[in-house]
Amino acid sequence: MKYVASILLSLTVVCLLAACVRHRGSGRVITQTRSVAAFQKISVSGPIDVALMQGPTQDLVISGDDNLLKYVELKNENGELTIKMRNGGRFDVEENFKVRVSTPNLKAINVAGSGSITLQGGYSSEEELSSEIAGSGNINGKLDVPLFKASIAGSGSYHVEGQTRKVAVTVMGAGDFHGFNLLAENASADIAGSGTVEVSASVNLQANIAGSGDVRYKGNPQVSSHIGGSGSVRKE
């Protein structure tokens, strides 16, 4: 029993020490081209800003401090491309690492931490698109999809525009969804916490709030709401 406890303590110390390692950028920015297999989902973790473009091939270019690019890891499993920092620790950089990547089709875009994904040039598809933010990251861009699902756990934010038949937003925490310029027929907003959801809907709006969150909407939808707390649903 003492042996097991000793091993667990040692592992804990190692993990804590790894988390305390600081990697300082040199300030000399270089660019690398990396090969990437076909993917339909993309997940970003850490101080990485991704410019995602819709194109016929999968191409990826990354920029950052020359002594730290080796820590940016690409992993592709079951059609999901994950871009993250390896080895843990903290990275002291003047600017986030920059990634430009293209793909013809997407099913999901996810951000964890302080990074971001921007849909450059917009994204159009006949299939639904789902997305998640965990932390303080951002997802931005123009969309033309039949269904857009967006969720936030933390203080992250969305800035989206375009058109969709339905947008479904879930916020847990203090996150914000700015979607007045995403024109939808139907919209749903579920907030647990102090988050804010802004949507445009022409047919139906379903809003559920637990806490002090706010749902703001444009258009003339039929509104159905349930509020538990000091939150509000109001037309702009």
N, C-alpha and C positions, 0 to 999 in steps of 0.2 A: 504494500500500500504506500509506504514511504517512497519507494522507488518510482511508482507511478506519479505520485505528487511531485517528486523532484523533476521528472521528465516534463510534466505539464508546466511547472514553474519555469524551466529552462526555455521551453518553446515560447512561453509568454514573453520572457525577456528578449528573446531573439526577435519576435514580432515587433515589440515596442522599439527596439533599437533600429530595425529596418525602417519603421515609420518615421524615425527621427532623422534619417539620412537626408542631407540637403544636397541637391544637384544644382550648381550655379551655372547659368549660361555664359558662354564666352562673349556674346554680343556679335559674333561673326555669323551671319545668316547665310546658309547655303540651301540649294534645292536638289532634291533627289527624285528620280523616277523609279517607281517600284511596280512590279508586276502583281496583278491581282486576278483571281479567278472570278467567274461569273457569280453574281450575288443579286438577291432580291430584297434583302434586309440589310440595314446598316446601323451599327451601334457605336457610339463614341463615348469614351470615358476619359476624364482628365482635362488638362488645359489645352484642348485641341479645337480649333475652329475649322469646320468642314464646309467647303463650297461644293454643293452637289448639283450636277448637271445631268439632264436627260439626253443621252446620246446613244449611238448604235453599238459602242464598245465599252469595255471596262478599262478605263485608264486612270492612273493615280499618280499625282505629283505632290510631294511634301516639302515644306520649307521650315527651317528652324535653326537654332544655334548648332554650329558644326559639331560641338562636343556632346550634344544631347540627342541628336537624331537617332542614335543607336538605341535609345530607350523607347522610341515609338514603335510599338508592335502591331503588326497586322495579322489577323487570324480569320480564316474563312472556314466555317463549318456549316454544313447543311444549308448552303446558300445565304448564310448570314456573315457579313463582313464586320469584324470588330476591330476598332482602332483604339488603342489604349496605351498607357505608359506601363512599362514593365519594371519589375524590381521594387515597386513601391517607393516610399520616400517623398520628399518635397522637391519641387522644381522651381528655382528662382529664375524666371525669364521676364524680359521686358514686355514681350508679346507672346500670346499663345502660339503654339505650333499651327501652321497653316497647311491644310490638305485640300487639293482639288481632285475630285473624282467624278467619273461619269458612268452611267449605267442606263440601259434602255427601259427597264421596268423595276418598280419598287412595290413592296408590300408593307414595309414598316421602316420607320426611322426613329431612333432612340438616342437620348443623350443622358449620361450620368455624370454628375459633377458640375464643373464650371464651363464646360465646352459649349459649342453651338453647331447647328447645322442650318445652312441657308440654301434654299432651292433656287439656284441661279437660273434665270430664264424661265422659271416656272416648271410645273410638272403636270402632265395630262395623262389620264388613263381611264379605261372603262371598268377598272377594278377598284375596290375600296383601298384606302390607305390608312394605316394605323400608326400612332406615334406615342412615345412616352418620354417624359422628362423626370428624372430623379435627381433632385438637388437644385442648383441655381442656374442651370443651363438655359439655352434659348433655341427655339426652332422658328425659322422665318421663311416666308416665301409665298408664291402664287400657286394656286391649285385649281385643277379642273377634274374632279373625281366624283363618282356617284355617292360615296360615303367617306367622311373623314372622321376618324376617332382620335381624340387627343386626351391625354391624361398627364397630370402633374402631381408629383409627390415632393413637396418642398416649396421653394420660392422661385422656381423657374417661370419662364414666360414664353408665350407664342405671339407672333405677329404674322397673321396670315390674311390673304386676300384671294379673290377668284370666285369660283362658283362650285356648288355641290348640291345634290338633292337633300342630303342630311348631314348635319354635323353633330357629333356627340362628344361632350366635354365632361371630364371628371377632374376635380381639383381636391387634393387632400393637403391642407396647409395654407400657405400664403401666396400661392402661385397666381398668375394672371394669364388670361386668354383674351387677346385682342383680335376679334374677328368681325368687327363691324363691316369690313370690306370683303368678307367672304359671304357671298349671297347664297342663302340656303332656302329651300322650301320648308324643311322641318329642322328643328334644333332641340337638343336636350342638354341640360346643365345640371350637374350634381356637384355640390360643394360641401366639404366637411372642413370647416375652419374659417379663415378670414380671406379667402381668395376672391378674385373678381373674374367674372366671365362676361364678355361682350360678344353678342351675336346679332346677325340679321336673319330674320325668318319671315316668310310670306304666308305660311299655312298654319303650322303648329309649333308651340314652344312648351316644353315640359321642364320645369325647374324644381329642384329639390335642394334645400339648404339646411345644414345643421351647423349652427354657429353664427358668425357675424359676416359671412360672405355676401356678395352682391351679384345679382344677375342683371345686366343692362341689355336692352335689345332695341333694334330698329326694325321697322316694318309693321305690318298689321296682322300678326298671327293670332290664332286662338290660344290663350295662355292658360296653362294648368300648373299650379304651384303648391308646394308644401314647404313651410318654413318652421324650423324648430330652433329658436334663438332670436337674435336681433338682426338677422339678415334681411335683405330686401330684393324685390323684383320690380324693376321700373323701366318704363319706355323712355328712350332718349329722343 
